[in-house]
């Protein structure tokens, strides 16, 4: 009978339940009351599905780093507000549709921090996508040529959190400027965006170009944004020196 039950669980794709029930049949295992066994099986299935969902969301996000909030370095030289960053762990900024702008010099740890917040969002069940900004714009230009532009823009719009890394490495041309405007306009007041850049926010106007569009983009981005400016020397250099 147990063999048949296990087979049915497998066919119904109740993998968490299957493993838990299979484990509970071993002689040295604790004996459960009926209520306890049902609760144990349901909890195991729930945990399994949650873990698979997080795995799926993390894979779809395509992060540059496997980063965790706990590993963020709060060394005094970096001038970080630990309370502010730890509050991001709850991802309330996503439910409140707010943005985060992270600035700092090369190697300061901007990408790591953005990725850590993104990983945390995935673990709480949010849909996230991570992009190097230049690669995103290249992909969007290609999609205009092959006719998949609207599909890509719609996909970006649906993400609970969009992370744009290395923003501002080169000035935007007219096509990229309009794509950027479209992305920010679509997401404004609906979803959250994290932008990481070597340049201070004050310099973004020039990078975007064309005053009216730059004004419109920054007005939507900065208005509901938390700002993090990472100081201190390059983390990459620091790690290298320590080895």
C-alpha positions, 0 to 999 in steps of 0.5 A: 500500500505504501509503495502505491501511495508513494507512486501516486505522490510521484505522479501527482508531482508531490515531490516534497511529500514523497520524500518526507513520506518515504523518509518517515517509513524507515524503521528508526524514524519517529512515529507520528500520530495521524495529525502529526504525519499529515502536518509533516507531509503538508509542510514538507510539500510546502517547503519543497515548492517554496524552494523550487520557486525561489530557485526558478526566480533566481535562475530567471533573474540572471544575477552577475553575483551570487550575493547575500545581504549578510555578506555586505561589508559595513566597514566605517570607510564605506560610510554605509547606513547599516539600518537603511540597508538592512531594512531593504531585506524586508523588500517593503520598497518593492511593495511600495514601488520605490527605487534604489539608486546606488553610486560609488567608484569602480569596485566599491561593491555596487553590483554586489549590493544590488545583486544581494538585494535582488537575491533577497527579493527572489527569496521572498517570491518577487520576480527580478531581472538583472542587466548590465545596462549596456548589454540591455540596450544592445539587446533592445536594439537587436530586438527592434531589428527582429521584431521582438522589441515589444515583447522584451519591453513588456517582459521588463515591465512585468518584473517586480524588481529590475536591476540596471547595473553599470549605468552611465558608462557611456552616453545614451544615443537617441535610440537608447534614450527613448528605450530607457524612457519607455522602461522607466515610464512603464515601471513608474508607480507600478514596480521598483528599479535599482540602478547602480552607477559609478557616476553621481546622480547629478551627472546622470542628466548629461549621460541621458542627454536631451534635456526634456527626456532626461528631466522626465526620466530623472523625475520618475526615478529620483522622486521615490528613490532611496539613495546609497553612496558607497565611499572607500577604496575598491573592494576588489583591490582590498580583497586582492591585497588581503590574499 
